Structures are given as structure tokens and as C-alpha cells.
Amino acid sequence: MIPPTQLLQRLDEIGQSLAVTAGALALIGLGSVGSETARLDEFSDLDFFVIVQAGHKARFIQDLGWLTAVHPSAYQFPNTADGYKLLFADGIFCEFAVFEPAELAHIAFSAARIVWQTDAFDPSLMHPKQASPTPRRADFLVGEAITNLYVGMCRYRRGEKLSAARFVQGYAVDRVLELAALVEEEQPAFRDVFGEERRFEQRFPVTAVSLPQFLPGYDHTPQAALAILHFLESHFPVNAAIKERIITLCN
């Protein structure tokens, strides 16, 4: 594992490399190496944006010399059209994207911090206009969860155990995560607007106690479905007809 100080040092070194690379405008740290460094630990990686002058993006993506000059790469692959996931030879892992200034207004990001910038970079680009996500209604989330349980158990009985696990232990559990805020008070922890599952155990410790029952594994989807059904009907109205169908399929 990599000490947090080494992770931050590596990010600073990337900024120093960009400072001597023509066309670079800024290095933006995100998440635990952005504005949320309080949660940085030895299991963290480097998430960052590289902002470049208009017309230079392709060069920065095609030639990673500005990055490997800092430390050799052991593995890398382009995970999007904008950037890479990369493992340095010393074990530091990073995920990054390269953008031109005009693109930032259309990119969703949060917990950002300027690590390095030129005088030509406009800091106002760090505050893109983003609509706050509207929480979905409880009846919609319960309906989605219940129907995912039903479809999943039908597939389980058909022998499609993998698809069943996805519907029950994946899609239905995702809806339970959204419902947790209606069941208990959220505890202080860094919230990730892009992933409800992040730090869920710290944010919703009461609901989290049941996660092992919701996620028992490939061969135990019926048990998972019954546990999720019990959770739902303990806190929300559940249609009796579909409830009975799910129980029948589980038994």
C-alpha cells in the first residue's frame, strides 16, 4: 500500500512535469486527492483532470510522456476517449482525463482542487453549473426494488442464476441504498454524488448491518430476495399480490 504523503507527492510531481510541457494549463485533483484529502489513505488512488490549451488534447492523450517522465508505467489502458487508467511501476494507481477549457462546463465533477495552474487558466471553470439531483420518490424506489426481486426470481427458477443475482443482489440493492435515507438519519461522512454505495457503511450504519443478508452470493439469491423483501415491507407499503409471488418463487 502507498502512504498518503507519497500519493500527494506524486500528484505534485505530475504538476511539475506539466509545468514544463507546452500546452498544459492546469492539473485538477479530484476526490480524496482533491478537496477531500481528509479521507485520503493507503488504499486511495489518484483521480485527476489535466486541462490543456485548445487543439492540444489529442497530443496529451496519444503521448503520455508528460506522465511517464514522473515515474515509469507498469500498465495502462484508455478507459475513455478522454483518458486512461494507469498503474505506475511503484504501485501508485491513477485514473485521469484530459480536457480543453471549453469542455469543462459539460463535465460532471466534484471535490476538485487546483494542484497546479498557469496564469492563463480560468479558475471559474472549477465551478461548473450542475443541477442538484432530485431524490426519487419512495414509491418509485420500492416499486423498482420489488419488481427487480420478482424478475430476478423468475430468472433464477429458469436457471439464469447470474442474471437473477444481478437483478436481486444488484439492481434491487441499489434501490435499497437510495431508500436508506428515508429509514435512518445519514451520519457524517464524505458523500459521493456519483456513487451511493461509497462509504455507505459509515453513512447508514443501521441499514448496512443487513448488507450481508442482501448480498449472500451467487448461490443464495432466494435468501437475498427474502431479506430485501423483509426490509422493504418493514419500512414501506408493499403490494400484497407481488409480495406473495416473490415468496412463492423463493420457496
N, C-alpha and C positions, 0 to 999 in steps of 0.2 A: 504494500500500500504506500501511497505517496503522501508525505506530510503536507498540510495545507500551505505552509510557507513556501514550499517548493513549487506548488501549483501557481501561487500568485507570482512567484519569481519568474516562472516560465511565461506567464502572460505578459509580464513587464518586458521580458526579453523579446517576445514577439512584437510588441510595440516598438522596441528599439530597432528591430530589423525593418519594420515598416517605415520607420523614420528615414531610412537611407534607401528606400525603394521608390523610384519615380512613380507617381500616380496615386500613391496612398494618401488618404485623407484622415482616417480615424480608425481606432480599434475600440470596439464596444464589448465589454464583458457582460454576460447575462447570467441570471440566476445566482448560484452560490459564488460565482466569481464576478457578479455584477454588483447590484446594490444590497444583496442578501449574504454578504460574506460571514455573517454571524452563524450561518448554518453550514459553512464550509468544513469538510472533514476529510479524512484519509480515503474515503470512498468516492469523493467527488471527482468530476472531470472538468474540462474546460469547454464552456459554451461561449462562442463569441461571433460577432459580426466584424468583417473588415469592410470599411467604406472606402471606395475608390472614385477617382475622377471619372466623369462620363467618357465612355469609349475605352476604358481600361479593364473592365470587368473580366472579359474573356481571357486576357493575358494572365490575370491573377489566378484564375481557375485552372488554366491549362499548364501553367508553370508554377509549382509550389516552392520554388527556390527561396522565396522570402520567408517560408515557414521552416523548411528543412535546413536552412542556414543556421537556425537556432539550435536544432538537435535533429539527428537522423530519424527518418521514419522507418518503422518496422512493418507497418501495414497501413493501407489506406484504400478507400473506395469512394467514388462520387455517389452520395446517397440522395442528392437532389441535383437539379440543373444549376443550383446556386453554390454548391459547396460539397464538403467531404466529411466523412468520419475518418479519423486518423489516430493510430497508436504510435507514439514515439518509442524509440528503442529502449528508453529507460522506464517505460511503463506508464507514462502520462498519456491519457486518452483525451481526445478533443473532438468536438463537433462544431463546424463553423460554416458560415455562408458569406459570400462576397456580394455586396450590393453597391449600386451607384446611388447618389443622394436622392434622385427623383423617385426611386423605388421604395424608400423607407416609409413614405406616407401610406403605402398599401400593404406593409408587412406588420403582422401582429407580433408584438414582443412586449416583455415587461421585465422588471427588476434589472434595468440596464444601468451601466456605469461607463463613463468615458475613461479608458485606460491610457490612451494616447490620442492626440489630435494635432492637426496643423491649424494654423490661423485661418485657413480657407474653409474649415469645416464649420457648418452652422449648427450650434448646439440645440437650436429649437427643433431640429429633426429628431431629437431624442424623445419627443412627446407627440407621437402620432395620435390623431383623433380616432379613438376607438369607443364604440358603444359598449356600455356595460351589459354583460349578458343578463337576460331576464330569466329568473328562476322559473322552471316549468311547474305547472300545476300538479298537485299531489295526485289528483285523479288520473291525469295522463300518465304519470310515472308508475302508479300502481297498475294501471291498465296495461302498460308496456311490459312490466315485470311479469304479471300474471299470464299474459298471452305468450311471453317467451318461455315460461315454465311449461305451458301446455304444448306448444310446438316442439320444444325440446324433448319432452317426454314421449310424444308421438314418434319422434325420430329415434329415440332410444329403443322403443319397442319394435321398431322396424329394423333395428340392428345398426343404425347410424350413430354409434356411440360418440364419435368425435364431434359430429355436428350437434348432437344433444348436449355435450359438455359445453360447447361454445354458447348455445342458447341459454342454458341454465346457469352454468358457473361463470359465464362471461357476460352476455347481454343483460340477463336479469340482475346479476350482481351489480352491474354498472348503474342500474336504476335504483337499487338499494342504496348505493353510495350517495346518489343525489337526494334520496329521501331522508338520509340520516340527520340533516339539519332540522327536519321537522319532528324528529324523535328526541333529540337531545341538544343541549347548548354546545355550540362549537367552542373548543378550547383554544387558547392562544398557540399558534404555530404558523409558520410560513405557508401561505396558501398559494397553490399553483393554478392560475386561471386556465391553464391548458390541460390539466390532468387532475381530476377529482380524487384519484387514488393516491396522489402524492401526500405523504405524511398523514394519511387518514387515521392511522393508529393513534397519533398524538392529538389530532383534531377531534375525533369522535371515539373516545376510548370505550364507551359503553357498547356501541354498535360493533366496534372492532372485536370485542370478545367473541362474537358469533361468526367471525370470518372463517375459522377452521371448519365450522359446520356448513357454511355456504360454499366452501371450496375444498371438498374432500378428495377430489381427483377423478381421473378418467373412469374408473370402475364404479363410482359411487354417485352418479348423477341423480338417481331417485332419492337418495338420502339428502342430497343438496336441495333438490326441489321441495321436499317436505320442510326442510329447515327454513328456506326462504319464504315458503307459503306461511309457515307459523309466524315468522317475523312480520310479514305484511298484515295478516289478519289480527295480530296483536296490537297494531297501531293505526290501521286504516280499514275502512269498509271494503270487503272483498265479496264479489258476486258469488252467491252460493252454487250456482249451476256449474260455472267453470272450475270452482274450487273442488267440487265433487269429482269432476272429470280428471283433474290433476291427481287427486288422491287415488282414484281407481288405476290410473296409468302407473303410479308409483308402486302400487301394491300388486 
